[in-house]
Amino acid sequence: MKLLVDIGNTAIKFAILNPAQEITSFLAISSRELIAEKNFRQKIITALDKIKLTLANLTLLCLSSVRPMWDDLFYQLALDLQIPFYQVKKNLTIERLAIDIPNPRNLGADLIVGSYATLELYPAQDVILVNMGTATTISLLKQGTLLGTIIMPGLEAAAEALFNRAQLLQTFDYSYENATLGKNTKQAINIGLVNGHLLTVKAFVDKLTTQATAPQVVLTGGNASYIKDLVPYHYDKSLLFKGLVAILQDNKLI
């Protein structure tokens, strides 16, 4: 079994690539659950136990990370298990992905892996990739080339900023409202947060669509659940894991 790990800013996601080359057993945990190095190995064992996997069954660990503080811990875990360790932007090539920005080395691993997945899934199409995580990114790929991206505060990050700065507002589980104006505080915040984020994403997608040829719009990320049923985009929960698999395959490692 091969362990795929996607470390984001607020969550760490795990998936398994089984011998049939199928991505299975998804698990996401908050970074806060692993915030200290103490008992890190046991915390990983506990997490993997939820997807019925033991460390002894692992044959490879592949990592995408935007939190360098975690990288060495997973590298050391692979060393302890005596299994190969591969990490995007470290020891994997991404030659199939052309990047049309001045400093491609500064591109985040999540953007690289998500973009790479679209090359595999939509090889003949232009793609607009919307990744809703801690930040929401909207990227344009034309003919296999990443032309650039838009980065804005993610939905939950915006909510956290609002509730932390407005003392009289109480947190709640926010959601889309089928209304334009709020009739109470909760409804008004829902419209501003969720509806507002949705409108912003749609506006950027519409603008980028004019710069592409019949693009496939792909939606992924932990916060995509707030809008996935409200837009005609293709929602792919496992997109980044598919990107990791494609990179491993192109590097002839699986």
C-alpha positions in Angstrom: 0.0 0.0 0.0 1.2 3.5 -0.9 0.4 6.4 1.4 -0.5 9.7 -0.3 -0.3 12.8 2.0 -1.5 16.3 1.2 -0.5 18.8 3.9 -2.5 22.0 3.6 -2.5 25.1 5.8 -5.2 23.8 8.2 -5.7 20.1 7.4 -3.7 17.1 6.6 -5.3 14.6 4.1 -4.4 11.0 3.7 -5.3 8.5 1.0 -4.2 5.0 0.0 -3.1 3.9 -3.4 -3.9 0.2 -3.4 -2.2 -2.6 -5.6 -4.9 -2.1 -8.2 -3.8 1.6 -8.5 -7.0 2.8 -7.0 -7.2 5.8 -4.7 -9.1 4.8 -1.6 -9.6 5.4 2.1 -9.7 9.1 2.4 -9.1 10.8 5.7 -8.7 14.4 6.7 -7.5 15.6 10.1 -6.9 19.1 11.5 -3.3 20.2 11.6 -3.9 21.1 15.3 -4.2 17.4 16.0 -0.6 17.0 15.0 0.7 20.4 16.2 3.4 19.0 18.4 6.2 16.6 17.5 5.6 14.7 20.7 3.9 11.4 20.0 3.8 12.3 16.3 4.2 8.7 15.3 1.4 7.5 17.5 -0.9 10.2 16.2 -0.2 9.0 12.7 -0.8 5.4 13.7 -4.1 6.5 15.2 -5.1 8.4 12.1 -4.2 5.6 9.8 -6.1 3.1 12.0 -9.3 5.0 11.0 -8.8 3.9 7.4 -7.7 0.4 8.5 -4.1 0.7 7.6 -1.0 -0.2 9.6 2.4 1.3 9.1 3.8 -2.2 8.4 1.7 -2.4 5.2 3.2 0.8 3.7 5.5 0.4 0.8 5.9 4.1 -0.3 5.1 7.6 1.1 4.4 10.5 -1.3 4.0 14.0 0.0 2.6 17.3 -1.2 3.1 20.0 1.4 2.6 23.8 1.9 3.7 23.6 5.5 7.4 22.9 5.7 7.3 22.4 9.5 5.7 19.0 8.8 7.9 17.8 6.0 10.8 16.3 8.0 8.5 14.5 10.3 7.0 12.5 7.4 10.4 12.1 5.9 11.7 10.6 9.2 8.6 8.4 9.4 9.5 6.9 5.9 13.1 6.5 7.0 12.0 4.6 10.1 9.8 2.4 8.0 12.6 1.9 5.4 10.2 2.8 2.6 10.8 5.2 -0.3 9.9 8.9 0.3 8.9 11.2 -2.5 7.9 14.9 -2.2 6.7 17.4 -4.8 9.3 20.2 -5.3 12.0 18.0 -3.7 12.7 14.8 -5.6 10.0 14.5 -8.2 10.1 15.9 -11.7 7.1 17.6 -13.2 8.3 18.0 -16.8 4.8 17.4 -18.3 3.5 20.6 -16.7 4.6 23.8 -18.4 4.5 26.9 -16.1 4.3 30.3 -17.6 5.2 32.5 -14.6 8.5 34.4 -14.0 9.5 32.4 -10.9 8.0 28.8 -11.1 10.1 27.7 -8.1 7.8 29.9 -5.9 4.7 28.0 -7.0 3.0 26.1 -4.2 3.0 22.3 -4.2 -0.8 22.3 -4.1 -1.1 24.3 -7.2 1.5 22.1 -9.0 -0.3 18.9 -8.0 -3.8 20.1 -8.8 -2.6 21.4 -12.2 -0.8 18.1 -12.9 -4.0 16.2 -12.2 -5.9 18.2 -14.8 -3.3 17.3 -17.4 -4.1 13.6 -16.8 -7.8 14.0 -16.6 -8.4 16.6 -19.3 -5.4 16.3 -21.7 -7.1 18.0 -24.7 -9.0 20.7 -22.8 -8.3 24.1 -21.3 -9.0 24.0 -17.6 -10.0 26.5 -14.9 -9.1 25.0 -11.6 -10.9 26.3 -8.4 -9.3 25.0 -5.2 -11.1 26.1 -2.1 -8.9 25.6 0.9 -7.5 28.0 3.5 -7.1 30.2 0.5 -9.2 30.0 -2.6 -7.2 29.8 -5.8 -8.5 30.0 -9.3 -6.0 28.9 -12.0 -6.0 28.8 -15.8 -4.4 26.1 -17.8 -4.3 26.3 -21.6 -2.9 23.5 -23.7 -1.1 22.0 -20.8 0.4 25.3 -19.6 -0.3 26.9 -16.3 -0.7 30.6 -17.1 -1.2 31.9 -13.6 -3.6 32.0 -10.7 -5.8 34.2 -8.5 -5.4 33.9 -4.7 -8.0 35.2 -2.2 -8.8 34.5 1.4 -10.7 31.2 1.7 -14.3 31.1 3.0 -13.4 29.8 6.4 -10.4 32.2 6.7 -12.7 35.1 5.9 -15.3 33.9 8.5 -12.6 33.5 11.2 -11.3 37.0 10.5 -14.9 38.4 10.8 -15.8 36.6 14.0 -12.5 37.4 15.6 -12.7 41.1 14.9 -16.4 41.7 15.6 -16.9 41.0 19.3 -20.7 41.0 19.2 -20.9 38.3 16.5 -21.1 34.7 17.6 -19.8 31.9 15.5 -22.2 29.4 13.9 -22.3 26.9 11.1 -22.7 29.1 8.0 -24.3 28.0 4.7 -25.7 29.3 1.5 -28.9 31.5 1.7 -31.5 31.6 -1.0 -31.9 35.4 -0.5 -30.3 38.7 -1.5 -30.8 40.5 1.8 -30.6 39.2 5.3 -33.4 39.6 7.7 -31.3 38.7 10.8 -27.6 38.6 11.7 -27.1 35.0 10.8 -28.8 35.2 7.4 -26.9 38.4 6.6 -23.6 36.9 7.4 -24.4 33.8 5.4 -25.1 35.9 2.4 -22.0 37.9 2.8 -19.7 34.9 3.5 -21.0 32.0 1.4 -23.1 33.8 -1.2 -20.4 36.5 -1.6 -17.7 33.9 -2.0 -19.7 32.0 -4.6 -20.4 35.2 -6.6 -16.7 36.1 -6.5 -15.6 32.6 -7.7 -18.3 32.7 -10.5 -17.2 36.2 -11.6 -13.5 35.2 -11.9 -14.4 31.9 -13.6 -16.6 33.8 -16.1 -13.8 36.3 -16.8 -11.2 33.5 -17.3 -13.6 31.6 -19.5 -13.3 34.4 -22.1 -9.5 33.8 -22.2 -9.9 30.0 -22.9 -11.4 27.7 -25.4 -14.4 25.8 -24.0 -12.7 25.2 -20.6 -13.5 22.5 -18.2 -14.1 24.1 -14.8 -12.9 21.8 -11.9 -13.7 22.4 -8.3 -11.8 20.9 -5.4 -10.7 21.6 -1.8 -12.1 21.2 1.7 -14.4 24.3 1.4 -15.8 23.3 -2.0 -18.7 21.6 -0.2 -20.2 25.0 0.5 -20.8 25.7 -3.2 -20.4 22.5 -5.2 -24.2 21.9 -5.5 -24.7 25.5 -6.7 -22.4 25.6 -9.7 -22.1 23.5 -12.9 -18.4 22.8 -12.2 -16.9 19.3 -12.0 -16.3 18.6 -8.3 -13.4 16.3 -7.6 -12.7 15.6 -4.0 -9.6 13.5 -4.7 -8.0 15.7 -7.4 -4.8 16.4 -5.6 -4.3 12.7 -4.9 -4.9 12.0 -8.5 -2.2 14.5 -9.3 0.3 12.8 -6.9 -0.4 9.5 -8.6 0.1 11.0 -12.1 3.4 12.5 -11.0 4.6 9.2 -9.5 3.6 7.5 -12.8 5.5 10.0 -14.9 8.5 9.5 -12.7 8.2 5.7 -13.3 7.9 5.1 -9.6 4.7 3.1 -9.7 
